[in-house]
Amino acid sequence: MALWAGRLAWLGHWLYDVDSIDVNCGNRSGIDWKGFESYLERNYSKTTIPIVRSYAHKYDENIQDVHGLNLLPQGIRNNVLKSLVILPKFSNQYESFRYSLKSNGIKMINHDNGLKSQ
């Protein structure tokens, strides 16, 4: 039991409590979070949605300013990048986001498949 508690505490450090995210509070990026939630439900699995939602909400400011993405810990960087690719696809900002990543030399660390809960 203590082993699970430690792992869950560590996971909680990286992920927001996704059920407590107020989609109308602190919307500094102008993203339609309710629409994004619907988009995720239509296009992604139930196990992927909480991970994408959490990272997208936490790092949404990096859609416009990608410089901080290179500073993320290796353990979460790929998940953040994958989540942030989904968010601009929803908000029709994908091409400019992709260009920003490429022009700043930001790439995935390894090419694994899928999002992983850290």
CORSULMO-V574650 format. One record per backbone hydrogen bond with DSSP energy under -1.0 kcal/mol. NH is the residue of the N-H (numbers start at 1). CO is the residue of the C=O. Records with the same first field share a line. If there is no record, write none. Layout:
NH: CO / CO
This chain:
5: 1
6: 2
7: 3
8: 4
9: 5
10: 6
11: 7
12: 8
13: 9
15: 11
18: 16
20: 17
25: 22
28: 26
33: 31
36: 32
37: 33
38: 34
39: 35
40: 36
41: 37
42: 38
43: 39
44: 40
49: 45
52: 48
53: 49
54: 50
55: 51
56: 52
57: 53
58: 54
59: 55
62: 59
63: 60
65: 61
69: 66
71: 68
72: 69
76: 73
77: 73
80: 76
81: 77
82: 78
83: 79
84: 80
85: 81
86: 82
87: 83
88: 84
89: 85
90: 86
91: 87
93: 88
94: 88
97: 93
98: 94
99: 95
100: 96
101: 97
102: 98
103: 99
104: 100
105: 102
106: 101
